[in-house]
Amino acid sequence: MKNQIRDIEERLGVTLEKYDYKNEHQVNTYSTWTKSTNIRELVLKDICIENIHVLLPFSKHLHTLKLTNCTVHNISELFNFESLVNITLDNVTITNVEEVAQGNSSNMPYEGFLQVVDLKNMKVDHLSVLLPMAKNLTYIYLTNCIIRNFYEINLFPKLYHLTLDKVTIHKNERDHYHTIIPDRKFWFLYLKNMEIENISDFSSISETIIDIDIINCKIGSIRELHQFPALKCLTIDALTTVDDVKPGTPNLPFKLKECVIPATEEEATVETFDLEKLGAIASCIQTLTFKNDNISNIDYLKNLTSLKAIKFDRVTARLKDFLPIAAQIISLDFSESTIKNSSQIQHFKNLEVLKIDADTNKQSFGDFKMLLPLKDQVKKFDLWEFSDNHMRNLELIEQFTALESVFILRASKKVAKRIFTLSGLKKLSIHIRAKKKNVFDVKALKNIEELYIESEEPIRLKGGKHLEHLKVLSLDSYCNSKKIHQIKNLQYLKITPSVNVNELPAIPTLTKLKIEAHEDYEILGLEQFPNLTELSIEGTNKIRLGYLPKLKVLDVSSTFPQEIDFLNELPNLEKLSLENNCLTEVKGLDTLTNLKMLNISENTIQNIDGLANLKNLEQLNLYENEISEIRVLNTLPSLKQVNVAGNTIEKPEVYDQLNKPEIAVFYGLPKVPFWIWKDQDFEL
């Protein structure tokens, strides 16, 4: 390490310090990572670099390079920095840009994984100079830049997110238009502190964008948003001005799923959002989300003829302001928002969906009686962070006979019993606050398809055999139900130690099972579920599965088995997770010849030779182990992707050892390259 630092200092004529986040006066710094003795991040300021190749001897391990107020006379060799993932150039002068741009660099061989480019205070004539490093480029940030040949944005095949902050785009009739690469997932466009003549200026890159943020911009018109065919969400703040507010053409086929009015940023002064600025697209908006309390021209809501849903997010919701459009609203969502004029809810004659996330009484309707005028129309209730303390007479929910879907937290015993009488329910997720052991009869739920029940005290369900339409049953915490096997069409089951899986008779319809156990819980075999295709087990290492010929997905993460000796009778297993099991070696997998996806991350594995027989393996997650040798992967002909981040082997050695280095990825948390188990979650 000392030799590396000394060598860089001599080559650049600088003094390097180890980065210290507490010292804001540092200039030229280096950083290392936990398992590495090599420089992984290099920050250089106020220097002149004759040729970037002086850093090439150290590029093998360099992950991040940041240059500020620097001059680089020759940057061509940057293409050989194949370990580089993140590069920041702030007020950097590159004297051979034209030479690189005209040198057809896109044909140069490059095996690196550059993902993030951050350019600040720059004149950018050709983004194409980043080719061929753009192969995996996903994030581009431009701040206080002047950019020419903007259409070159379309040359980046994996671009996902583009931020333009105080950027001036110079267009010229001689600019070459580059068509959009097919199947590109460029989804997010963030515009801040910009002056834009027309949102159509970005139509050349618009084909796949699903989310646009416009913050503190001056924009001539947003009328042409229909040129963004995939657009789902527009966020536009109070500081943004729009010149063209003439109402748009009614009945346009284009519909904007959501328009968000955000709160102003903390450092900004409080500004009022004028609804008229949405005029050109008013007739296209289907959902309006308020995160800003300061709204003017509220009467303009009547021009939002397609509006069906309103969300209030940490604001004050004054229902009287929305009476002119109350009849067209189908969904209301109050998230930690103070509700004013709550009695006016009765005028929302077509309301079908009501969501309330309340921390205080002011954030609810106080008395459930107030909602009774809606009892014959509301189909979906979502009462998050709720209890009888926030709303009186909650038991009156039994009168809402049109209800099809209910989510409720902290329901009392009385309220729970009333909810279990709603025969029209198709989906129910309920957390019950029962103070002692209780029995609840659910036989009235004759149309229920999904039932999720949780309780902090032991409860038992009866009448389950009458639930002929039930496909999903989740019994969490201390919930139990006898005669589960009598539910005729059950496909998904989640149980905890309250249910002894060994005592369950055969359930031939069951295809997905999740068991959340404790260390004393023992699984003696699951052959009573012959059609099981997906299985998740947590909390116990006392596992015997038996012969499960149809099982394709198995997640036994964090079970800490002493031996992996329960996989021998799973001939068709395709996905397996052994994550976080304190494994030191790979063994017991030889019989899994159909395995396609394997997660052995977050263990202490050093040797992976036990993978050699998995000839159909396509995806492998080795994240956070102690692996230094991966040549065995060259014997797996089907392998398409392997995550090797967090191991003792570093990126250069990965490339050296793999015959197909392009299959290697380096993902750390929270990003996971693939999922083995997808749980059954409640959706309203």
Buried (B, 14 or more C-beta within 10 A) or exposed (E): EEEBBEEBEEBBEBEBBEBEEEEEEBBBBBBBBEEBEBBBBBBBBEBEBEBBBBBBEBBBBBBBBBBBEBBBEBBBBBBBBBBBBBBBBBBBBBEBBEBBBEEEBBEBEBEBBBBBBBBBBBBBBBBBBBBBBBBBBBBBBBBBBBBBBBBBBBBBBBBBBBBBBBBEBEEEEEBEEBEBBEEBEBBBBBBBBBEBEBBBBBBBBBBBBBBBBBBBBBBBBBBBBBBBEEBBBBBBBBBBBBBBBEBBEEEBEBBBBBBBBBBBEEEEEEBEBBBBBBBBBBBBBBBBBBBBBBBEBBEBBEBBBBBBBBBBBBBEBBBEBBEEBBEBBBBBBBBBBBBEEBEBBBBBEEBBBBBBBBEEBBBBBBBBEBBBBBBEBBBBBBBBBBBBEBBBBBBBBBBBEBBBBBBBBBBBBEBBBBBBBBEBBBBBBBBBBBEEEBEBBBBBBBBBBBBBBBBEBBBBBBBBBBBEBBBBBBBBBBBBBEEBBEBBEBBBBBBBBBBEBEEBEEBEBBBBBBBBBEEEBBBEBBBBBBBBBBBBBBBBBBBBBBEBEBBBBBBBBBBBBEEBEBBEBBBBBBBBBBBBBEBEBBEBBEBBBBBBBBBBBBBEBBBBEBBBBBBBBBBBBBBBBBBEBBEBBEBBEEBEBBBBBBBEBBBBBBBEBBEEBEBBBBBEEEEBBBEBBEEBEBEB
